[in-house]
Amino acid sequence: MRSSLFSLSVDDTARTPGTSRLLPEVTERATASALPTRLRPADLLRLTDEGAEDVLAGRYDHLLPEDGLWPTEKRWAVRLVADDEVDVWLISWVPEKATELHDHAGSLGALTVLSGALNEFRWNGTELRRRTLAAGDQASFPLGWVHDVVRAPAEEAGIVGPLDPTLSVHAYSPPLTAMSYYEVTGHGTLRRTRSVLTDQPEGELQ
């Protein structure tokens, strides 16, 4: 993001595993040909970055809650961009309303945090690993990414500044059509509990 307000931190864990021995250009072509969209994680990061700038510049003020009153009881979202290739959303987060462990089915994803901070709990194959994304941070989500997202409490976020509203811009390509939800079993494995058809971002809004 060009604004000095933001300091970007792109998630390195989004790299495709098992390709370190291939030349970069060969790896990139092979990965791109296997994806369900021509857009790559870097493209989605750029789109969320630009969407965040547009929100800050007031270009989407007509889509925001009336009188600037953000919902306080449940998460809120509005679609900023929609076409056959990508959906871009603005999401507002409230305390203690997690998304549940979920994936994005056949869609790639990315986000940029505008304000406040989010805790992401990502399944790494053996356990849930937490990371905190503060204002200006970015993350991308390859196929198969399973995570839960919730607003980070101020004492955990370690940030200076207001948490209300906590806002993030998300992009999905192809546009979301389905999501699956999961739970961690007592044996330390991941079990799918249900799959749903949906075009709503980051789990059911609640």
N, C-alpha and C positions, 0 to 999 in steps of 0.2 A: 504494500500500500504506500502511495507516495506521501501521504500525510505523516508528519513527524510524530503525530499522536500515537502511532502504532509501531510496534517492534515485532516483526514477524518471526515465528519459530515453526518451520515446516517439519512435520513428523517424519523422521527417517525410517520408521518401522513400516512405512507403506511400500517400501521397495519389494519387488517380487523375489521370494526366496529361491535359492537353488540355481541362480543364474550368474554367479560371480565369475565363473570361468569363461563366459562368453564375452566377445567384444561388445562394448556398449551399444554400438549401432545395430548389431545383430540382435542383441537382447531386446532393444526397444522395438524393432520391427516384429520380432516373434511375439512379444507381449501384446503389442497393439493389435496384431491380427487375431488374437484369441479373445479380445474384449468384445462386449456386446455393443460398443459405441466407438465412434472415431475420437471422441473426447478422452483425454488422458487425465490422470490425477492433477497434473500441473495446470491443465486447462480449467478444471473445476476450482482449484485454489485461486486462480486468477479471477474467475467469475464471481466467487464469493468476496474476494478482495474488492472488485469493482462495485459489487452490490453494496458492500459496507460503505464505501465512499459515497455512493449515491444516496444511501439512507442519511448519512451524516450531512450531506449537502442539501437535504430537504426535498429531493426529487420524488420521494415516495410519501410525502406528508399526507397526501390525499387518501392513502391506504391505512394510515395509522389510527389507533383508537381515538374517538372523538374527545376533545378537550384535553388530550394528552394523558388520559387516565388509563394506565395499563392494568390489565386484570391482575388481581392479587390472590385469587383462589385456585386458578388453574392456568396451565400453559396456553399461550395464544400464538397463532401463526397466520401469516398472510403470504400468498404467492406473489412474488415480485416479477418473475419472468416465467413464461411457459411457451414451449414449442415442442416439436416432435423429438428434439434431441435432448433437451435439458429443462429441468424445473429449478427455479431459484426461490428460496423462501426466507422470510424474516421470522424468527421465533423469539418470543419473550418467555422467560423462565421464572418460576416461583419456587419458594423454598419447599423442600421435602417432596417434590413431585418428580419422581424418577420415570424414565421411559420404559423400564423393564429391559432385560437382556434381549436384544433383537439383532437381526441382520437386515440388509436392504435388498434381499433376493438377488435379482439379476442386475442391480444398478450399482454403479460406482458413486461415491459421495465425497464431499469435502465441506469444511466449514471455516468461517472466520468469526472470532468473538469480537463484538463491538464494545460491550461494556459489561462490567461485573466479571464473573468467572464461572467456569463449569468444571465439574469433576466428571471424568470419563473412566468407567471401569471396563477394561477390555479383556476378553478371554484370550490368553496367549497359548492355549493348548493344554495347559496344566493348572492354571489358576487365573483369578481375576487380578489384573494389575491396574492400579489407579494412577492417573496423571491429572494435573490441574491445568486448565487452559484459561489464561487471563486475557484481558482486553488486548487485541492485536495479535494474539496467537492464532495459528491455523493448524488444521489437521486434515488428512485425506483418508478415505476408507476404501480399500480395494474390495473385490469380490470376496465373500466369505468372512468379512469382518463382523464380529459379534461383540456388541458393547451395550452398556447402560450409561445414560447421561443424566446428570442432575445439577442443579445450581449449587455452586460451592459456597458453604458458609464463610462469612468474613474471616473468622478465626483460622480457617483452614486455607483460605485463598492467599492470605498474607499480602493483600493488595491494599493500596491507599486509594480511596475514592468510593463513590456510592455503588451499591449493588442493585439499586432500583432505578430504572429497569435493568435486568440482565438480558442482553440481546445477542443473538448470533445470526449470521446469514449462512444458509446451507444450499448446496447445489447437488442434484442427482441426475445422472445420465446412464442409461435412458431414464426418462421420468419414472418415478416410483409407480409400481403396479401391485406389489405384494411385499409382505414382510413375514418373517418367522420369529417366534419367541422361544426362549430357552430358559432352562434352570440348571444350576450346578447340582449334581447328585452327591449323595453321601460318599460315593467312591471317587470323587474328584474328577468326574467326567461331565460333559455337557449333554443335556437331553432336550430335544425339541418338544415343546409343549403344544404349540399350535401354529398354524400358518393362516394368514388373512389376506384378502384382497383389499388394497388400500392405496390411495394416492396422497395420504397425509404424512408429513415429515416426522422423523424421529419418534415413532411409536404413536399410540393413540393419545390424543390431546386430553390431558386431565389435570 
